[in-house]
Amino acid sequence: MFLVDIKQFLDRDEQKDLLRFLTAGSVDDGKSTLIGRLLYDSKLLYDDQLAALERDSKRVGSVGGEIDYALLLDGLKAEREQGITIDVAYRYFATAKRKFIIADTPGHEQYTRNMVTGASTANLAVILVDARTGVITQTRRHTFIVSLLGIKHVILAVNKMDLVEYDQQVFEQICQDYRDFVTRLKIPDLHFIPLSALKGDNVVKKSANIPWYSGAPLLKMLESIYISSDRNIIDFRFPVQYVLRPDAAFRGFAGKVASGVVRPGEEIMVLPSGKRSKVKTISTFDGDLEYAFPPESITLTLEDEIDVSRGDMLVHPNNIPRTSRSFEAMLVWMDEKNMDLQNSFFIKHTTQTTRARIERLRYRTDVNSLRKSDADHLSLNEIGRVSITTSRPLYFDPYMKNHQTGSFILIDPLTNFTSAVGMIIDRVAGKENRGQTTFFSAKKRGLSPIKSADPIVRPWGTYQVLHVEDGCQVKKIVVHPGQRLSLQYHHHRSEHWIVKAGPALITVDESETTVAAGGHVFIPKEA
């Protein structure tokens, strides 16, 4: 009977959805105290944890002998001695409705990279504000980082309401100041709550001290915010992590579904080869699935024996990611050594690694004021927009559309240290801008073929020049099935190829890529 109860409990727990959230705020806004109070009032602490908390509160506590809830999170010796959070502290807990993973992130500006690490997987952010000081510079900085990382749900928790006599006007003024600021950012779901972490007001239970607040307490708010629609279930992306071949009878491709949904029988395309097959089975440790969606880890088997390797990506043929060796990204610099545009890096994107260079630093963003300024480098914890070129084409989506295929890290090849994390904005790079602008302006005019531009026959297919303007040619290509096309850089012009019939296997600078029918290939003018 006991084993049956355990199994039922685990089955119920498995059905709960998981919310990852972070807490952020200025120094002494009460982040760690809030999480400690949340765990304490929810009765989610074990007896030994309670005993240790009471003992540590008397020894190193900062609230005059009472229970110091922050000690549940501030685990490093340096944190307890200084009364601040330095590293990211993670805690797991569950209620009857939902499972949670909390990331308690540091508030100091010099630990911005730690906050970015904690926020990288979060669905929601709880940003704390001291009711006595209101919205300050660090509040704006944390909100900007949350927006940059694409977190859609934000709760502004106005803490220490007990120190302002639970004044409603103070709360409403802070809310208005914050709304005025976030109108400049992309945060679609915003909530406000007055509370006191130290006293427990509106943390787990509604507070009698704040009768004018009609909303839910923090825990209930965390349980009810809807996050399922945040996942991208439209664009199927499956970066292959391992090729499994335990015996001659089985060949599967293991990885995590980055986005979209896949089912047995569906046609897939392998990038970069462009080869197609159909999904035979979706295998897991617990058996085969009828469908898979993010972030499930699965093994796909295909109906045909085609070449698939680690770093390849499986997609639906009618919905392929962008392909380019150049793109723009927002970069958070995480290395103590300053950025040097002369250096090259390894770029880790999904499951592939290749060489990359930062071609240009377009601007540096002041995370406190959001002002953009010219710069020739980024230092530790600084954020800027860059143009990046890779040695092989990457298959990606803009970060705001797909966090998994739109993010990457840069690795110093000499130290193997993570130099930066990046969020892809688009594939537009500086040396491609001119050709793209020409193409789109010509497209508005219909892209009529130039006079006597008849299709030119080649062994691989045909092409036709559609437009010539400002050092750029636009060409339409038809590639015969199974044929490959090698494109070259030119000193005097850039080229924009439109694939009329495909998929086309196209090689640029010894890197082969697949472009589906209707897709485009930019060949920038050679520097």
Secondary structure as GFF3:
##gff-version 3
##sequence-region A 1 527
A	DSSP	alpha_helix	2	15	.	.	.	ID=ss1
A	DSSP	beta_strand	18	25	.	.	.	ID=ss2
A	DSSP	alpha_helix	31	41	.	.	.	ID=ss3
A	DSSP	alpha_helix	47	60	.	.	.	ID=ss4
A	DSSP	three_ten_helix	69	72	.	.	.	ID=ss5
A	DSSP	alpha_helix	77	82	.	.	.	ID=ss6
A	DSSP	beta_strand	89	94	.	.	.	ID=ss7
A	DSSP	beta_strand	99	104	.	.	.	ID=ss8
A	DSSP	three_ten_helix	109	111	.	.	.	ID=ss9
A	DSSP	alpha_helix	112	119	.	.	.	ID=ss10
A	DSSP	beta_strand	124	130	.	.	.	ID=ss11
A	DSSP	alpha_helix	137	148	.	.	.	ID=ss12
A	DSSP	beta_strand	153	159	.	.	.	ID=ss13
A	DSSP	three_ten_helix	161	164	.	.	.	ID=ss14
A	DSSP	alpha_helix	168	182	.	.	.	ID=ss15
A	DSSP	beta_strand	189	194	.	.	.	ID=ss16
A	DSSP	alpha_helix	218	224	.	.	.	ID=ss17
A	DSSP	three_ten_helix	228	230	.	.	.	ID=ss18
A	DSSP	beta_strand	237	239	.	.	.	ID=ss19
A	DSSP	beta_strand	242	247	.	.	.	ID=ss20
A	DSSP	beta_strand	250	256	.	.	.	ID=ss21
A	DSSP	beta_strand	267	271	.	.	.	ID=ss22
A	DSSP	beta_strand	276	284	.	.	.	ID=ss23
A	DSSP	beta_strand	287	288	.	.	.	ID=ss24
A	DSSP	beta_strand	297	302	.	.	.	ID=ss25
A	DSSP	beta_strand	313	315	.	.	.	ID=ss26
A	DSSP	beta_strand	322	333	.	.	.	ID=ss27
A	DSSP	beta_strand	344	349	.	.	.	ID=ss28
A	DSSP	beta_strand	352	365	.	.	.	ID=ss29
A	DSSP	beta_strand	372	373	.	.	.	ID=ss30
A	DSSP	beta_strand	383	396	.	.	.	ID=ss31
A	DSSP	beta_strand	407	411	.	.	.	ID=ss32
A	DSSP	beta_strand	418	426	.	.	.	ID=ss33
A	DSSP	alpha_helix	430	444	.	.	.	ID=ss34
A	DSSP	beta_strand	456	458	.	.	.	ID=ss35
A	DSSP	beta_strand	461	469	.	.	.	ID=ss36
A	DSSP	beta_strand	472	479	.	.	.	ID=ss37
A	DSSP	beta_strand	484	487	.	.	.	ID=ss38
A	DSSP	beta_strand	494	501	.	.	.	ID=ss39
A	DSSP	beta_strand	504	508	.	.	.	ID=ss40
A	DSSP	beta_strand	511	515	.	.	.	ID=ss41
A	DSSP	beta_strand	520	523	.	.	.	ID=ss42
###
